[in-house]
Amino acid sequence: MNGDKEGSKARVKAQFNAIVADYDAGPGCFQHFGLRLVDAACIEAGHSVLDVATGRGAVLFPAAARTSDVIGIDLAEEMVRVTNDEAARRGLSARARQMDAEHLDFPDATFDHVLCGFGIMFLPDQELALGEFRRVLKPGGQLGVSTWRVDQTDELKAVMRQLGMAPPRRPGWITERDDLSRLLQNTGFARVRVEEESRPFRYSDVEEYWRQARGTGFRTVLDSLDAAV
């Protein structure tokens, strides 16, 4: 079982290292929902924040605009590198570190907020990771996570289903609010509240859509298709 977990982590790490240049290309979906997650968390000056699965900083950067004590972590070292470069370019003190979310290298009760934008579905052991999130939260601290009900490549997956080529859904993928609420409650979080929000995003052309799709976890599947398909 542990070998399966480590293999899954290695694949996710390689996958996200490969898509870093195209990650969050397009009309700004990650930035929008990253800001909304930060808004929902009600982060204030002086609060300490851990951003798990920081990616290209969609949550990290708006959190850093609210408070100076912000740290991001990501399994993929290329994500960490480009995000730190961008933070430095923006003059922000926030920085990212390469780290496994299931084994956080922080003392107990370190953070007022732990945030995880569209990352929990990639954690092989969600309960272990959420236990780590609870451990590093201060008493009375707050966890904020976001998941996809309809993801960015939903239309493309529908086409592939018509072609009989739909890839299997990732085992930890969470689309239903009751499933997310149950997972959080089962791992010891209290006063759980799940909100749904939708927003349309308009692409400038098909090429922008295609680049965005290849900048997601779906890229491995897309790159395996031959030109005719």
C-alpha positions as CSV (number, residue, x, y, z in Angstrom):
1,M,0.0,0.0,0.0
2,N,2.8,2.4,0.9
3,G,4.4,1.7,-2.4
4,D,1.2,2.6,-4.2
5,K,1.1,5.9,-2.3
6,E,4.6,6.8,-3.1
7,G,4.2,5.8,-6.7
8,S,1.1,8.0,-6.9
9,K,3.0,10.9,-5.4
10,A,5.9,10.5,-7.9
11,R,3.4,10.5,-10.8
12,V,1.7,13.7,-9.5
13,K,5.0,15.4,-9.0
14,A,6.2,14.5,-12.5
15,Q,2.9,15.5,-14.0
16,F,2.9,19.0,-12.4
17,N,6.5,19.6,-13.0
18,A,5.7,19.0,-16.7
19,I,2.8,21.4,-17.0
20,V,4.2,24.3,-15.1
21,A,4.6,26.5,-18.1
22,D,0.9,26.1,-19.2
23,Y,-0.6,25.8,-15.7
24,D,-3.5,28.2,-15.2
25,A,-3.2,29.5,-18.7
26,G,-6.4,31.1,-20.0
27,P,-9.1,33.3,-18.5
28,G,-7.9,33.1,-14.9
29,C,-10.1,30.4,-13.3
30,F,-7.5,29.5,-10.6
31,Q,-6.9,33.2,-9.8
32,H,-10.6,33.9,-9.4
33,F,-11.3,30.9,-7.1
34,G,-8.0,31.4,-5.2
35,L,-9.1,34.9,-4.3
36,R,-12.6,33.6,-3.4
37,L,-11.0,31.0,-1.0
38,V,-8.9,33.7,0.6
39,D,-12.0,36.0,0.9
40,A,-14.0,33.2,2.5
41,A,-11.2,32.5,5.1
42,C,-11.4,36.2,6.3
43,I,-7.7,36.4,6.6
44,E,-6.5,39.5,8.5
45,A,-3.1,41.2,9.0
46,G,-1.1,39.3,11.6
47,H,-2.7,35.9,10.7
48,S,-0.3,33.1,9.8
49,V,-1.3,31.1,6.7
50,L,-0.2,27.8,5.1
51,D,-1.2,27.3,1.5
52,V,-1.0,23.6,0.6
53,A,-0.6,22.6,-3.1
54,T,0.3,26.2,-3.9
55,G,0.8,25.7,-7.6
56,R,1.5,29.0,-9.3
57,G,0.3,31.0,-6.3
58,A,-3.4,31.5,-7.0
59,V,-4.1,31.3,-3.2
60,L,-0.6,32.3,-2.0
61,F,-0.5,35.7,-3.6
62,P,-4.0,37.0,-2.5
63,A,-3.3,35.7,1.0
64,A,0.1,37.5,1.0
65,A,-1.8,40.7,0.2
66,R,-3.7,40.4,3.5
67,T,-0.9,39.3,5.9
68,S,2.9,39.0,5.7
69,D,3.1,35.5,7.4
70,V,2.3,33.3,4.5
71,I,4.0,30.0,3.4
72,G,3.1,27.9,0.4
73,I,4.1,24.2,-0.1
74,D,4.0,22.0,-3.2
75,L,5.2,18.6,-4.1
76,A,6.5,19.7,-7.5
77,E,9.8,21.6,-7.3
78,E,9.2,23.4,-10.6
79,M,6.0,24.9,-9.2
80,V,7.9,26.0,-6.2
81,R,10.6,27.6,-8.3
82,V,8.4,29.6,-10.6
83,T,6.1,30.7,-7.8
84,N,9.0,32.0,-5.8
85,D,10.4,33.8,-8.8
86,E,7.0,35.5,-9.3
87,A,6.7,36.3,-5.6
88,A,10.1,38.0,-5.7
89,R,9.1,39.9,-8.9
90,R,6.0,41.2,-7.1
91,G,8.0,42.2,-4.0
92,L,6.1,39.8,-1.7
93,S,7.6,38.2,1.4
94,A,5.6,35.0,0.9
95,R,7.6,32.0,-0.3
96,A,6.9,28.4,-1.3
97,R,8.7,25.3,-0.2
98,Q,8.8,21.8,-1.6
99,M,7.0,19.6,0.9
100,D,4.7,16.5,1.1
101,A,1.3,17.6,2.4
102,E,1.0,14.3,4.3
103,H,4.1,15.0,6.3
104,L,4.2,18.7,7.1
105,D,7.6,19.9,8.4
106,F,6.0,22.4,10.9
107,P,5.5,22.3,14.6
108,D,2.1,21.8,16.1
109,A,-0.3,24.8,16.3
110,T,1.7,27.0,13.9
111,F,-0.9,28.5,11.6
112,D,-4.2,30.4,12.0
113,H,-5.3,29.2,8.5
114,V,-4.5,26.3,6.3
115,L,-5.8,26.7,2.8
116,C,-5.8,24.1,-0.1
117,G,-7.1,25.3,-3.4
118,F,-8.0,22.4,-5.8
119,G,-5.4,20.2,-4.3
120,I,-7.0,17.7,-1.9
121,M,-8.0,15.4,-4.8
122,F,-4.3,14.7,-5.6
123,L,-3.4,13.6,-2.1
124,P,-3.2,9.7,-1.9
125,D,-4.2,9.6,1.8
126,Q,-6.6,12.5,2.3
127,E,-7.3,11.5,5.9
128,L,-3.6,11.5,6.8
129,A,-3.1,14.9,5.1
130,L,-6.2,16.4,6.8
131,G,-4.8,15.1,10.1
132,E,-1.6,17.0,9.4
133,F,-3.6,20.1,8.6
134,R,-5.4,19.9,12.0
135,R,-2.1,19.3,13.8
136,V,-0.5,22.5,12.5
137,L,-3.5,24.7,13.0
138,K,-3.7,26.7,16.2
139,P,-6.6,26.1,18.5
140,G,-9.6,27.7,16.9
141,G,-7.7,27.9,13.5
142,Q,-9.5,27.5,10.2
143,L,-9.2,25.2,7.3
144,G,-10.4,26.2,3.8
145,V,-10.4,23.9,0.8
146,S,-11.9,24.0,-2.7
147,T,-12.7,21.2,-5.1
148,W,-14.2,21.0,-8.6
149,R,-17.9,20.2,-9.1
150,V,-17.4,20.9,-12.8
151,D,-13.8,21.2,-13.7
152,Q,-12.0,23.1,-16.4
153,T,-11.8,20.2,-18.9
154,D,-15.3,18.9,-18.4
155,E,-16.4,19.7,-22.0
156,L,-13.3,17.9,-23.3
157,K,-13.9,14.9,-21.2
158,A,-17.5,14.7,-22.5
159,V,-16.2,14.6,-26.0
160,M,-13.8,11.8,-25.1
161,R,-16.6,9.9,-23.5
162,Q,-18.5,10.1,-26.8
163,L,-15.4,8.6,-28.4
164,G,-15.2,5.8,-25.8
165,M,-11.9,7.2,-24.5
166,A,-12.9,8.7,-21.2
167,P,-10.1,8.3,-18.6
168,P,-11.1,6.9,-15.2
169,R,-11.8,9.5,-12.5
170,R,-9.0,9.9,-9.9
171,P,-9.9,7.9,-6.8
172,G,-9.9,11.0,-4.5
173,W,-11.9,13.3,-6.7
174,I,-14.6,15.1,-4.8
175,T,-17.5,16.7,-6.6
176,E,-20.4,16.3,-4.1
177,R,-20.8,18.7,-1.2
178,D,-21.9,15.9,1.1
179,D,-18.8,13.9,0.3
180,L,-16.6,16.9,1.2
181,S,-18.5,17.7,4.3
182,R,-18.3,14.0,5.5
183,L,-14.6,13.8,4.8
184,L,-13.9,16.9,6.9
185,Q,-16.1,15.9,9.7
186,N,-14.7,12.4,9.8
187,T,-11.2,13.8,10.2
188,G,-12.1,15.9,13.2
189,F,-13.1,19.3,11.8
190,A,-16.1,21.0,13.5
191,R,-18.5,23.7,12.2
192,V,-18.0,22.5,8.6
193,R,-19.7,24.7,6.0
194,V,-19.7,23.9,2.3
195,E,-20.6,26.6,-0.3
196,E,-21.0,26.2,-4.0
197,E,-20.1,28.9,-6.4
198,S,-20.1,29.0,-10.2
199,R,-18.7,31.4,-12.7
200,P,-18.5,31.3,-16.5
201,F,-15.1,31.8,-18.1
202,R,-14.6,32.9,-21.7
203,Y,-11.6,31.8,-23.8
204,S,-10.3,34.0,-26.5
205,D,-10.0,31.1,-29.0
206,V,-9.7,27.3,-29.3
207,E,-5.9,27.5,-28.9
208,E,-6.2,29.2,-25.5
209,Y,-8.7,26.5,-24.4
210,W,-6.3,23.8,-25.6
211,R,-3.3,25.3,-23.9
212,Q,-5.3,25.5,-20.6
213,A,-6.4,21.9,-20.9
214,R,-2.8,20.8,-21.4
215,G,-1.9,22.8,-18.3
216,T,-4.1,20.6,-16.1
217,G,-3.7,17.1,-14.7
218,F,-5.5,15.9,-17.9
219,R,-2.4,16.6,-20.0
220,T,-1.0,13.1,-19.7
221,V,-4.2,11.8,-21.3
222,L,-4.2,14.5,-24.0
223,D,-0.6,14.0,-25.0
224,S,-1.2,10.2,-25.4
225,L,-3.7,10.9,-28.3
226,D,-2.6,10.6,-31.9
227,A,-3.1,13.5,-34.3
228,A,-6.2,12.0,-35.9
229,V,-8.1,11.7,-32.6
